[in-house]
Amino acid sequence: MDATIKVTSIHIVAGLVAALLSTGLTLVCFGFKNDVFAFFIAVIVLYFIGQFSQKIAGDEISGFSQWLWDGIAPFYFTWVIAFTLFVMYL
């Protein structure tokens, strides 16, 4: 499989997981409510998934522009859409 497809797929799945964790913090599922901390959970998940993807992709993906469009943007849009839907419907 192409490195771009691998990295994008990993970031989309991680965006869904981060949205679930952020929703749990927003809806007081973990005992406290903190919307700002919910955002930072997503940033932390993005960082660690980026490190994991860097190990998988290696030198095939280089440069910030390619990481932005193959990793950060899919993660962000997936997280925002899933977070909004989860908060509204859970």
Contacts in CASP RR format, 6 or more apart in sequence:
PFRMAT RR
TARGET T0000
AUTHOR 0000-0000-0000
METHOD contacts of the structure
MODEL  1
MDATIKVTSIHIVAGLVAALLSTGLTLVCFGFKNDVFAFFIAVIVLYFIG
QFSQKIAGDEISGFSQWLWDGIAPFYFTWVIAFTLFVMYL
3 56 0 8 1.000
3 57 0 8 1.000
3 58 0 8 1.000
3 60 0 8 1.000
3 61 0 8 1.000
4 61 0 8 1.000
4 70 0 8 1.000
6 53 0 8 1.000
6 56 0 8 1.000
6 57 0 8 1.000
7 53 0 8 1.000
7 56 0 8 1.000
7 57 0 8 1.000
7 61 0 8 1.000
7 70 0 8 1.000
7 71 0 8 1.000
8 70 0 8 1.000
8 71 0 8 1.000
8 74 0 8 1.000
10 49 0 8 1.000
10 52 0 8 1.000
10 53 0 8 1.000
10 56 0 8 1.000
11 46 0 8 1.000
11 49 0 8 1.000
11 50 0 8 1.000
11 53 0 8 1.000
11 70 0 8 1.000
11 71 0 8 1.000
11 72 0 8 1.000
11 74 0 8 1.000
11 75 0 8 1.000
11 78 0 8 1.000
12 74 0 8 1.000
12 75 0 8 1.000
12 78 0 8 1.000
14 45 0 8 1.000
14 46 0 8 1.000
14 49 0 8 1.000
14 75 0 8 1.000
15 42 0 8 1.000
15 45 0 8 1.000
15 46 0 8 1.000
15 75 0 8 1.000
15 78 0 8 1.000
15 79 0 8 1.000
15 82 0 8 1.000
16 78 0 8 1.000
16 79 0 8 1.000
16 82 0 8 1.000
17 45 0 8 1.000
18 41 0 8 1.000
18 42 0 8 1.000
18 45 0 8 1.000
18 46 0 8 1.000
18 75 0 8 1.000
18 79 0 8 1.000
19 42 0 8 1.000
19 78 0 8 1.000
19 79 0 8 1.000
19 82 0 8 1.000
19 83 0 8 1.000
19 86 0 8 1.000
20 82 0 8 1.000
20 86 0 8 1.000
21 38 0 8 1.000
21 41 0 8 1.000
21 42 0 8 1.000
21 45 0 8 1.000
22 38 0 8 1.000
22 39 0 8 1.000
22 41 0 8 1.000
22 42 0 8 1.000
22 79 0 8 1.000
22 83 0 8 1.000
23 29 0 8 1.000
23 38 0 8 1.000
23 83 0 8 1.000
23 86 0 8 1.000
23 87 0 8 1.000
23 90 0 8 1.000
24 30 0 8 1.000
24 38 0 8 1.000
25 32 0 8 1.000
25 33 0 8 1.000
25 34 0 8 1.000
25 35 0 8 1.000
25 37 0 8 1.000
25 38 0 8 1.000
25 41 0 8 1.000
26 33 0 8 1.000
26 35 0 8 1.000
26 38 0 8 1.000
26 83 0 8 1.000
26 87 0 8 1.000
27 33 0 8 1.000
27 87 0 8 1.000
27 90 0 8 1.000
38 83 0 8 1.000
42 79 0 8 1.000
42 83 0 8 1.000
46 72 0 8 1.000
46 75 0 8 1.000
46 76 0 8 1.000
49 75 0 8 1.000
50 67 0 8 1.000
50 71 0 8 1.000
53 61 0 8 1.000
53 71 0 8 1.000
54 61 0 8 1.000
61 67 0 8 1.000
61 70 0 8 1.000
END
